């Protein structure tokens, strides 16, 4: 409770005791009698005994929206059970006034033991009711402020989560962010996201993110789809409960059942996108958690996070399908189309050597040139199908080896790689992308024009620069203006943009040397 509100209520309780002649005055801030006590100074001195007793009496008295006056509790014939030592209770007379405002119950003001053994009067009741109205107004303002503050916290957390989900983040990190934000804002002790696994023939779900109760050990693991989780996935209907373990469909998987048995209030909400249930968002509070009476009432706000998680999952699934499709198309283009173009070009060159007529040679050379241009276009398309950045966190040397391995289908052999310098430790990610692009273009140029038996890729890096040299022993490029080739123009343009340079020159005795260099500060 807000300390300022608690002090105000304590003053109201003391004033109520003074104005009515009561020895004790206590606010019980819950209609069920199970919430926090705010007492007058007299009760506070002995709160563990008198305050708790008044709360227990309030809970046992008949529920009513009207004030209740009991002249002598010892002879009261109402049903208040049998509290300990009822025959010699320290409470004699009692006055209870409910705290209600606009049909909302905030608890009760309980006064006890009017001085001189007298009973509380109608005037005492009027005074207590007026003070109770003031207390109810203060409590309403506190709850409104608390609601707005928590709503602001929810919206702020949702905005932060949205910003992250719209950025470059992998699926698991995004879902872990959602569960962490839910716990921080709602005060929950447990939050988890499990996804339905349609490919599983054994009825399993996948734990994609889990936070709290020490259950991080099952993060990323498949678990049986059973209990409330299975029901929510099947029906698409959420479950909100004041006591999860008492729900008929509770039955969590054995590996987490004991850990989850300590939960009290909680909710299992479906992750819905377009009517499809992608999984379940589970949130739970321990019994006795100070937030347990607030958190479960914020179902709509938790549903907002569930919607965010569902959209993030759908986004990542769609992105994965696109990337898989791109990879498949790229492989088909590289392994089928380029190899066939290469084979056609080779047969045409062989046919050109069998003809003595100049016009036939010229037409064959033109056809070979068209095929080479088409091959470069296909290679550009393959490059554009790939991710714009470095695809994963592997070191640069592994990406280079992958490029050399990919070139094997076009060259007929794997080029030789030489690395000098701290490439894997110090090369910035943007330059990794530029380097891989330059290597890819140089190897494609060698495969298209030179027909080499050997290609060497040298990557040199020092404190200030990154240098690439690709040399081959291919045949002399008859009819091709090497310095003006499209590969040279593209390499020069990209290197110049980065503050570097690029050249293509003939090798001795045959072949081509491509050099490309950029500063590390690019």
Buried (B, 14 or more C-beta within 10 A) or exposed (E): EEEEBBEBBBEBBBBBBEBBBBBBBBBBBBBEBEBBBBBBEBBBEBBEEBBBBBBBBBBBBEEEEEBBBBBEBEEBEEEBEEEEEEEEBBBBBBBBBBBBBEEEBBBBBBBBBBEEEEBBBEEBBEBBBEBBBBBBEBBBEBBEEBEEEBEEBBEEBBEEBEEBBEEEBEBBEBBBBBBBBBBEBBBBBBBBBBBBBEEEEEEBBBBBBBBBBEBBEBBEEBBBBBBBBBBBBEEEEBBBBEEBBEBEEBBBBEEBEEBBEBBBBBBBBBBBBEEEBBBBBBBBBBEEBEBBBBBBEBBEBBBBBBBBBBBBBBBBBEEEEEBEEBBEEBBEBBEEBBEEBBEBBEEBBEEBEEEEEEEEBEBBBEBBEEBBEBBBEBBBEBBEBBEEEBBEEEEBBEBBBEBBEBBEBBBEEEBEBEBEBEBBEBBEEEBBBBBBBBBBBBBBBBBBBBBBEBBBBBBBBEEEBBBBBBBBBBBEBEEBEBEEBBBBEBBBEBBEEBEBEBBBEEBEEBBBBBBBBBEBEB
